């Protein structure tokens, strides 16, 4: 999820991250809680893409950056 020696959801309100990527493929089920935390902490979606995999499986990828 959050990588690095100082990374973690607790750093989001301080806009510690230059960008955050939420990807349903690698982190399924985390979108709702993280998206809410990011938007209330001053981040906005700067890129979004829906990807389709064989068999009709779809995921959403979003990039959040500070406003």
MIDOGU-710224 format. One record per residue: residue number from 1; x, y, z of N, C-alpha, C in turn. Coordinates in nm, 2 decimals. Layout:
BEGIN
<r><seq>NUM</seq><n_c1>X</n_c1><n_c2>Y</n_c2><n_c3>Z</n_c3><ca_c1>X</ca_c1><ca_c2>Y</ca_c2><ca_c3>Z</ca_c3><c_c1>X</c_c1><c_c2>Y</c_c2><c_c3>Z</c_c3></r>
...
// end
This chain:
BEGIN
<r><seq>1</seq><n_c1>0.08</n_c1><n_c2>-0.12</n_c2><n_c3>0.00</n_c3><ca_c1>0.00</ca_c1><ca_c2>0.00</ca_c2><ca_c3>0.00</ca_c3><c_c1>0.09</c_c1><c_c2>0.12</c_c2><c_c3>0.00</c_c3></r>
<r><seq>2</seq><n_c1>0.12</n_c1><n_c2>0.18</n_c2><n_c3>0.11</n_c3><ca_c1>0.21</ca_c1><ca_c2>0.30</ca_c2><ca_c3>0.12</ca_c3><c_c1>0.35</c_c1><c_c2>0.24</c_c2><c_c3>0.14</c_c3></r>
<r><seq>3</seq><n_c1>0.44</n_c1><n_c2>0.28</n_c2><n_c3>0.05</n_c3><ca_c1>0.57</ca_c1><ca_c2>0.22</ca_c2><ca_c3>0.06</ca_c3><c_c1>0.67</c_c1><c_c2>0.32</c_c2><c_c3>0.11</c_c3></r>
<r><seq>4</seq><n_c1>0.78</n_c1><n_c2>0.27</n_c2><n_c3>0.16</n_c3><ca_c1>0.89</ca_c1><ca_c2>0.36</ca_c2><ca_c3>0.21</ca_c3><c_c1>0.90</c_c1><c_c2>0.35</c_c2><c_c3>0.36</c_c3></r>
<r><seq>5</seq><n_c1>1.01</n_c1><n_c2>0.40</n_c2><n_c3>0.41</n_c3><ca_c1>1.04</ca_c1><ca_c2>0.39</ca_c2><ca_c3>0.56</ca_c3><c_c1>0.95</c_c1><c_c2>0.49</c_c2><c_c3>0.64</c_c3></r>
<r><seq>6</seq><n_c1>0.89</n_c1><n_c2>0.59</n_c2><n_c3>0.58</n_c3><ca_c1>0.81</ca_c1><ca_c2>0.69</ca_c2><ca_c3>0.65</ca_c3><c_c1>0.67</c_c1><c_c2>0.69</c_c2><c_c3>0.60</c_c3></r>
<r><seq>7</seq><n_c1>0.64</n_c1><n_c2>0.60</n_c2><n_c3>0.50</n_c3><ca_c1>0.50</ca_c1><ca_c2>0.60</ca_c2><ca_c3>0.44</ca_c3><c_c1>0.40</c_c1><c_c2>0.55</c_c2><c_c3>0.53</c_c3></r>
<r><seq>8</seq><n_c1>0.28</n_c1><n_c2>0.59</n_c2><n_c3>0.51</n_c3><ca_c1>0.16</ca_c1><ca_c2>0.54</ca_c2><ca_c3>0.58</ca_c3><c_c1>0.04</c_c1><c_c2>0.63</c_c2><c_c3>0.58</c_c3></r>
<r><seq>9</seq><n_c1>-0.08</n_c1><n_c2>0.58</n_c2><n_c3>0.60</n_c3><ca_c1>-0.19</ca_c1><ca_c2>0.66</ca_c2><ca_c3>0.59</ca_c3><c_c1>-0.19</c_c1><c_c2>0.78</c_c2><c_c3>0.69</c_c3></r>
<r><seq>10</seq><n_c1>-0.12</n_c1><n_c2>0.76</n_c2><n_c3>0.80</n_c3><ca_c1>-0.11</ca_c1><ca_c2>0.87</ca_c2><ca_c3>0.90</ca_c3><c_c1>-0.04</c_c1><c_c2>1.00</c_c2><c_c3>0.84</c_c3></r>
<r><seq>11</seq><n_c1>0.03</n_c1><n_c2>0.98</n_c2><n_c3>0.74</n_c3><ca_c1>0.10</ca_c1><ca_c2>1.10</ca_c2><ca_c3>0.68</ca_c3><c_c1>0.02</c_c1><c_c2>1.18</c_c2><c_c3>0.58</c_c3></r>
<r><seq>12</seq><n_c1>-0.10</n_c1><n_c2>1.12</n_c2><n_c3>0.54</n_c3><ca_c1>-0.18</ca_c1><ca_c2>1.18</ca_c2><ca_c3>0.44</ca_c3><c_c1>-0.23</c_c1><c_c2>1.32</c_c2><c_c3>0.48</c_c3></r>
<r><seq>13</seq><n_c1>-0.28</n_c1><n_c2>1.34</n_c2><n_c3>0.60</n_c3><ca_c1>-0.33</ca_c1><ca_c2>1.47</ca_c2><ca_c3>0.64</ca_c3><c_c1>-0.23</c_c1><c_c2>1.58</c_c2><c_c3>0.63</c_c3></r>
<r><seq>14</seq><n_c1>-0.10</n_c1><n_c2>1.55</n_c2><n_c3>0.63</n_c3><ca_c1>0.01</ca_c1><ca_c2>1.65</ca_c2><ca_c3>0.63</ca_c3><c_c1>0.06</c_c1><c_c2>1.67</c_c2><c_c3>0.48</c_c3></r>
<r><seq>15</seq><n_c1>-0.01</n_c1><n_c2>1.61</n_c2><n_c3>0.39</n_c3><ca_c1>0.03</ca_c1><ca_c2>1.61</ca_c2><ca_c3>0.25</ca_c3><c_c1>0.18</c_c1><c_c2>1.58</c_c2><c_c3>0.23</c_c3></r>
<r><seq>16</seq><n_c1>0.22</n_c1><n_c2>1.47</n_c2><n_c3>0.30</n_c3><ca_c1>0.35</ca_c1><ca_c2>1.42</ca_c2><ca_c3>0.29</ca_c3><c_c1>0.39</c_c1><c_c2>1.37</c_c2><c_c3>0.16</c_c3></r>
<r><seq>17</seq><n_c1>0.29</n_c1><n_c2>1.31</n_c2><n_c3>0.09</n_c3><ca_c1>0.31</ca_c1><ca_c2>1.25</ca_c2><ca_c3>-0.04</ca_c3><c_c1>0.29</c_c1><c_c2>1.34</c_c2><c_c3>-0.16</c_c3></r>
<r><seq>18</seq><n_c1>0.38</n_c1><n_c2>1.34</n_c2><n_c3>-0.26</n_c3><ca_c1>0.36</ca_c1><ca_c2>1.42</ca_c2><ca_c3>-0.38</ca_c3><c_c1>0.25</c_c1><c_c2>1.37</c_c2><c_c3>-0.46</c_c3></r>
<r><seq>19</seq><n_c1>0.22</n_c1><n_c2>1.24</n_c2><n_c3>-0.45</n_c3><ca_c1>0.11</ca_c1><ca_c2>1.17</ca_c2><ca_c3>-0.52</ca_c3><c_c1>0.08</c_c1><c_c2>1.04</c_c2><c_c3>-0.45</c_c3></r>
<r><seq>20</seq><n_c1>-0.04</n_c1><n_c2>0.99</n_c2><n_c3>-0.47</n_c3><ca_c1>-0.09</ca_c1><ca_c2>0.87</ca_c2><ca_c3>-0.42</ca_c3><c_c1>-0.16</c_c1><c_c2>0.80</c_c2><c_c3>-0.53</c_c3></r>
<r><seq>21</seq><n_c1>-0.13</n_c1><n_c2>0.67</n_c2><n_c3>-0.55</n_c3><ca_c1>-0.20</ca_c1><ca_c2>0.59</ca_c2><ca_c3>-0.66</ca_c3><c_c1>-0.28</c_c1><c_c2>0.49</c_c2><c_c3>-0.59</c_c3></r>
<r><seq>22</seq><n_c1>-0.41</n_c1><n_c2>0.48</n_c2><n_c3>-0.62</n_c3><ca_c1>-0.50</ca_c1><ca_c2>0.38</ca_c2><ca_c3>-0.57</ca_c3><c_c1>-0.54</c_c1><c_c2>0.29</c_c2><c_c3>-0.69</c_c3></r>
<r><seq>23</seq><n_c1>-0.51</n_c1><n_c2>0.17</n_c2><n_c3>-0.68</n_c3><ca_c1>-0.53</ca_c1><ca_c2>0.07</ca_c2><ca_c3>-0.79</ca_c3><c_c1>-0.60</c_c1><c_c2>-0.05</c_c2><c_c3>-0.73</c_c3></r>
<r><seq>24</seq><n_c1>-0.72</n_c1><n_c2>-0.08</n_c2><n_c3>-0.79</n_c3><ca_c1>-0.80</ca_c1><ca_c2>-0.19</ca_c2><ca_c3>-0.75</ca_c3><c_c1>-0.73</c_c1><c_c2>-0.32</c_c2><c_c3>-0.77</c_c3></r>
<r><seq>25</seq><n_c1>-0.63</n_c1><n_c2>-0.33</n_c2><n_c3>-0.85</n_c3><ca_c1>-0.57</ca_c1><ca_c2>-0.46</ca_c2><ca_c3>-0.88</ca_c3><c_c1>-0.48</c_c1><c_c2>-0.50</c_c2><c_c3>-0.76</c_c3></r>
<r><seq>26</seq><n_c1>-0.39</n_c1><n_c2>-0.40</n_c2><n_c3>-0.71</n_c3><ca_c1>-0.30</ca_c1><ca_c2>-0.43</ca_c2><ca_c3>-0.61</ca_c3><c_c1>-0.35</c_c1><c_c2>-0.41</c_c2><c_c3>-0.47</c_c3></r>
<r><seq>27</seq><n_c1>-0.45</n_c1><n_c2>-0.32</n_c2><n_c3>-0.46</n_c3><ca_c1>-0.51</ca_c1><ca_c2>-0.29</ca_c2><ca_c3>-0.32</ca_c3><c_c1>-0.66</c_c1><c_c2>-0.29</c_c2><c_c3>-0.33</c_c3></r>
<r><seq>28</seq><n_c1>-0.72</n_c1><n_c2>-0.41</n_c2><n_c3>-0.36</n_c3><ca_c1>-0.87</ca_c1><ca_c2>-0.41</ca_c2><ca_c3>-0.37</ca_c3><c_c1>-0.93</c_c1><c_c2>-0.39</c_c2><c_c3>-0.24</c_c3></r>
<r><seq>29</seq><n_c1>-1.04</n_c1><n_c2>-0.32</n_c2><n_c3>-0.24</n_c3><ca_c1>-1.12</ca_c1><ca_c2>-0.29</ca_c2><ca_c3>-0.12</ca_c3><c_c1>-1.07</c_c1><c_c2>-0.17</c_c2><c_c3>-0.03</c_c3></r>
<r><seq>30</seq><n_c1>-0.97</n_c1><n_c2>-0.10</n_c2><n_c3>-0.08</n_c3><ca_c1>-0.92</ca_c1><ca_c2>0.01</ca_c2><ca_c3>0.00</ca_c3><c_c1>-0.96</c_c1><c_c2>0.15</c_c2><c_c3>-0.06</c_c3></r>
<r><seq>31</seq><n_c1>-1.03</n_c1><n_c2>0.15</n_c2><n_c3>-0.17</n_c3><ca_c1>-1.06</ca_c1><ca_c2>0.27</ca_c2><ca_c3>-0.24</ca_c3><c_c1>-1.15</c_c1><c_c2>0.36</c_c2><c_c3>-0.15</c_c3></r>
<r><seq>32</seq><n_c1>-1.26</n_c1><n_c2>0.31</n_c2><n_c3>-0.10</n_c3><ca_c1>-1.35</ca_c1><ca_c2>0.40</ca_c2><ca_c3>-0.03</ca_c3><c_c1>-1.28</c_c1><c_c2>0.47</c_c2><c_c3>0.09</c_c3></r>
<r><seq>33</seq><n_c1>-1.21</n_c1><n_c2>0.40</n_c2><n_c3>0.18</n_c3><ca_c1>-1.16</ca_c1><ca_c2>0.46</ca_c2><ca_c3>0.29</ca_c3><c_c1>-1.04</c_c1><c_c2>0.56</c_c2><c_c3>0.25</c_c3></r>
<r><seq>34</seq><n_c1>-0.96</n_c1><n_c2>0.52</n_c2><n_c3>0.16</n_c3><ca_c1>-0.84</ca_c1><ca_c2>0.60</ca_c2><ca_c3>0.12</ca_c3><c_c1>-0.89</c_c1><c_c2>0.72</c_c2><c_c3>0.04</c_c3></r>
<r><seq>35</seq><n_c1>-0.98</n_c1><n_c2>0.70</n_c2><n_c3>-0.05</n_c3><ca_c1>-1.03</ca_c1><ca_c2>0.82</ca_c2><ca_c3>-0.13</ca_c3><c_c1>-1.09</c_c1><c_c2>0.93</c_c2><c_c3>-0.04</c_c3></r>
<r><seq>36</seq><n_c1>-1.17</n_c1><n_c2>0.88</n_c2><n_c3>0.06</n_c3><ca_c1>-1.23</ca_c1><ca_c2>0.98</ca_c2><ca_c3>0.16</ca_c3><c_c1>-1.12</c_c1><c_c2>1.05</c_c2><c_c3>0.23</c_c3></r>
<r><seq>37</seq><n_c1>-1.02</n_c1><n_c2>0.98</n_c2><n_c3>0.29</n_c3><ca_c1>-0.91</ca_c1><ca_c2>1.04</ca_c2><ca_c3>0.36</ca_c3><c_c1>-0.83</c_c1><c_c2>1.14</c_c2><c_c3>0.27</c_c3></r>
<r><seq>38</seq><n_c1>-0.80</n_c1><n_c2>1.10</n_c2><n_c3>0.15</n_c3><ca_c1>-0.73</ca_c1><ca_c2>1.19</ca_c2><ca_c3>0.06</ca_c3><c_c1>-0.80</c_c1><c_c2>1.31</c_c2><c_c3>0.03</c_c3></r>
<r><seq>39</seq><n_c1>-0.93</n_c1><n_c2>1.31</n_c2><n_c3>0.00</n_c3><ca_c1>-1.00</ca_c1><ca_c2>1.43</ca_c2><ca_c3>-0.04</ca_c3><c_c1>-1.02</c_c1><c_c2>1.52</c_c2><c_c3>0.08</c_c3></r>
<r><seq>40</seq><n_c1>-1.05</n_c1><n_c2>1.47</n_c2><n_c3>0.19</n_c3><ca_c1>-1.06</ca_c1><ca_c2>1.56</ca_c2><ca_c3>0.31</ca_c3><c_c1>-0.93</c_c1><c_c2>1.61</c_c2><c_c3>0.35</c_c3></r>
<r><seq>41</seq><n_c1>-0.82</n_c1><n_c2>1.56</n_c2><n_c3>0.31</n_c3><ca_c1>-0.68</ca_c1><ca_c2>1.61</ca_c2><ca_c3>0.34</ca_c3><c_c1>-0.63</c_c1><c_c2>1.70</c_c2><c_c3>0.24</c_c3></r>
<r><seq>42</seq><n_c1>-0.71</n_c1><n_c2>1.73</n_c2><n_c3>0.14</n_c3><ca_c1>-0.66</ca_c1><ca_c2>1.83</ca_c2><ca_c3>0.04</ca_c3><c_c1>-0.60</c_c1><c_c2>1.77</c_c2><c_c3>-0.09</c_c3></r>
<r><seq>43</seq><n_c1>-0.62</n_c1><n_c2>1.65</n_c2><n_c3>-0.11</n_c3><ca_c1>-0.58</ca_c1><ca_c2>1.59</ca_c2><ca_c3>-0.24</ca_c3><c_c1>-0.69</c_c1><c_c2>1.59</c_c2><c_c3>-0.34</c_c3></r>
<r><seq>44</seq><n_c1>-0.66</n_c1><n_c2>1.58</n_c2><n_c3>-0.47</n_c3><ca_c1>-0.76</ca_c1><ca_c2>1.57</ca_c2><ca_c3>-0.57</ca_c3><c_c1>-0.72</c_c1><c_c2>1.47</c_c2><c_c3>-0.68</c_c3></r>
<r><seq>45</seq><n_c1>-0.81</n_c1><n_c2>1.41</n_c2><n_c3>-0.74</n_c3><ca_c1>-0.78</ca_c1><ca_c2>1.32</ca_c2><ca_c3>-0.85</ca_c3><c_c1>-0.73</c_c1><c_c2>1.40</c_c2><c_c3>-0.97</c_c3></r>
<r><seq>46</seq><n_c1>-0.61</n_c1><n_c2>1.36</n_c2><n_c3>-1.01</n_c3><ca_c1>-0.55</ca_c1><ca_c2>1.42</ca_c2><ca_c3>-1.13</ca_c3><c_c1>-0.55</c_c1><c_c2>1.33</c_c2><c_c3>-1.25</c_c3></r>
<r><seq>47</seq><n_c1>-0.57</n_c1><n_c2>1.20</n_c2><n_c3>-1.23</n_c3><ca_c1>-0.57</ca_c1><ca_c2>1.10</ca_c2><ca_c3>-1.34</ca_c3><c_c1>-0.66</c_c1><c_c2>0.99</c_c2><c_c3>-1.29</c_c3></r>
<r><seq>48</seq><n_c1>-0.74</n_c1><n_c2>0.94</n_c2><n_c3>-1.38</n_c3><ca_c1>-0.82</ca_c1><ca_c2>0.82</ca_c2><ca_c3>-1.36</ca_c3><c_c1>-0.84</c_c1><c_c2>0.74</c_c2><c_c3>-1.49</c_c3></r>
<r><seq>49</seq><n_c1>-0.83</n_c1><n_c2>0.61</n_c2><n_c3>-1.47</n_c3><ca_c1>-0.84</ca_c1><ca_c2>0.52</ca_c2><ca_c3>-1.59</ca_c3><c_c1>-0.90</c_c1><c_c2>0.39</c_c2><c_c3>-1.55</c_c3></r>
<r><seq>50</seq><n_c1>-0.99</n_c1><n_c2>0.34</n_c2><n_c3>-1.63</n_c3><ca_c1>-1.05</ca_c1><ca_c2>0.21</ca_c2><ca_c3>-1.60</ca_c3><c_c1>-0.98</c_c1><c_c2>0.12</c_c2><c_c3>-1.70</c_c3></r>
<r><seq>51</seq><n_c1>-0.93</n_c1><n_c2>0.01</n_c2><n_c3>-1.65</n_c3><ca_c1>-0.86</ca_c1><ca_c2>-0.09</ca_c2><ca_c3>-1.72</ca_c3><c_c1>-0.94</c_c1><c_c2>-0.22</c_c2><c_c3>-1.73</c_c3></r>
<r><seq>52</seq><n_c1>-0.94</n_c1><n_c2>-0.29</n_c2><n_c3>-1.84</n_c3><ca_c1>-1.02</ca_c1><ca_c2>-0.41</ca_c2><ca_c3>-1.86</ca_c3><c_c1>-0.92</c_c1><c_c2>-0.53</c_c2><c_c3>-1.88</c_c3></r>
<r><seq>53</seq><n_c1>-0.93</n_c1><n_c2>-0.63</n_c2><n_c3>-1.81</n_c3><ca_c1>-0.85</ca_c1><ca_c2>-0.75</ca_c2><ca_c3>-1.82</ca_c3><c_c1>-0.92</c_c1><c_c2>-0.86</c_c2><c_c3>-1.89</c_c3></r>
<r><seq>54</seq><n_c1>-0.85</n_c1><n_c2>-0.96</n_c2><n_c3>-1.94</n_c3><ca_c1>-0.92</ca_c1><ca_c2>-1.07</ca_c2><ca_c3>-2.00</ca_c3><c_c1>-1.02</c_c1><c_c2>-1.13</c_c2><c_c3>-1.91</c_c3></r>
<r><seq>55</seq><n_c1>-1.13</n_c1><n_c2>-1.17</n_c2><n_c3>-1.97</n_c3><ca_c1>-1.24</ca_c1><ca_c2>-1.23</ca_c2><ca_c3>-1.89</ca_c3><c_c1>-1.34</c_c1><c_c2>-1.12</c_c2><c_c3>-1.84</c_c3></r>
<r><seq>56</seq><n_c1>-1.32</n_c1><n_c2>-1.00</n_c2><n_c3>-1.88</n_c3><ca_c1>-1.41</ca_c1><ca_c2>-0.89</ca_c2><ca_c3>-1.84</ca_c3><c_c1>-1.38</c_c1><c_c2>-0.83</c_c2><c_c3>-1.70</c_c3></r>
<r><seq>57</seq><n_c1>-1.28</n_c1><n_c2>-0.86</n_c2><n_c3>-1.64</n_c3><ca_c1>-1.24</ca_c1><ca_c2>-0.81</ca_c2><ca_c3>-1.51</ca_c3><c_c1>-1.20</c_c1><c_c2>-0.66</c_c2><c_c3>-1.52</c_c3></r>
<r><seq>58</seq><n_c1>-1.26</n_c1><n_c2>-0.57</n_c2><n_c3>-1.45</n_c3><ca_c1>-1.22</ca_c1><ca_c2>-0.43</ca_c2><ca_c3>-1.47</ca_c3><c_c1>-1.17</c_c1><c_c2>-0.37</c_c2><c_c3>-1.33</c_c3></r>
<r><seq>59</seq><n_c1>-1.07</n_c1><n_c2>-0.29</n_c2><n_c3>-1.35</n_c3><ca_c1>-1.02</ca_c1><ca_c2>-0.22</ca_c2><ca_c3>-1.23</ca_c3><c_c1>-1.02</c_c1><c_c2>-0.07</c_c2><c_c3>-1.26</c_c3></r>
<r><seq>60</seq><n_c1>-1.01</n_c1><n_c2>0.01</n_c2><n_c3>-1.15</n_c3><ca_c1>-1.00</ca_c1><ca_c2>0.15</ca_c2><ca_c3>-1.16</ca_c3><c_c1>-0.86</c_c1><c_c2>0.19</c_c2><c_c3>-1.10</c_c3></r>
<r><seq>61</seq><n_c1>-0.79</n_c1><n_c2>0.28</n_c2><n_c3>-1.17</n_c3><ca_c1>-0.67</ca_c1><ca_c2>0.33</ca_c2><ca_c3>-1.12</ca_c3><c_c1>-0.68</c_c1><c_c2>0.48</c_c2><c_c3>-1.11</c_c3></r>
<r><seq>62</seq><n_c1>-0.65</n_c1><n_c2>0.54</n_c2><n_c3>-1.00</n_c3><ca_c1>-0.66</ca_c1><ca_c2>0.68</ca_c2><ca_c3>-0.98</ca_c3><c_c1>-0.53</c_c1><c_c2>0.74</c_c2><c_c3>-0.92</c_c3></r>
<r><seq>63</seq><n_c1>-0.49</n_c1><n_c2>0.86</n_c2><n_c3>-0.96</n_c3><ca_c1>-0.38</ca_c1><ca_c2>0.93</ca_c2><ca_c3>-0.90</ca_c3><c_c1>-0.43</c_c1><c_c2>1.05</c_c2><c_c3>-0.83</c_c3></r>
<r><seq>64</seq><n_c1>-0.39</n_c1><n_c2>1.07</n_c2><n_c3>-0.71</n_c3><ca_c1>-0.43</ca_c1><ca_c2>1.18</ca_c2><ca_c3>-0.63</ca_c3><c_c1>-0.30</c_c1><c_c2>1.27</c_c2><c_c3>-0.60</c_c3></r>
<r><seq>65</seq><n_c1>-0.32</n_c1><n_c2>1.40</n_c2><n_c3>-0.61</n_c3><ca_c1>-0.21</ca_c1><ca_c2>1.49</ca_c2><ca_c3>-0.58</ca_c3><c_c1>-0.26</c_c1><c_c2>1.61</c_c2><c_c3>-0.50</c_c3></r>
<r><seq>66</seq><n_c1>-0.18</n_c1><n_c2>1.67</n_c2><n_c3>-0.42</n_c3><ca_c1>-0.22</ca_c1><ca_c2>1.78</ca_c2><ca_c3>-0.33</ca_c3><c_c1>-0.28</c_c1><c_c2>1.89</c_c2><c_c3>-0.42</c_c3></r>
<r><seq>67</seq><n_c1>-0.38</n_c1><n_c2>1.96</n_c2><n_c3>-0.37</n_c3><ca_c1>-0.43</ca_c1><ca_c2>2.08</ca_c2><ca_c3>-0.44</ca_c3><c_c1>-0.34</c_c1><c_c2>2.19</c_c2><c_c3>-0.44</c_c3></r>
// end
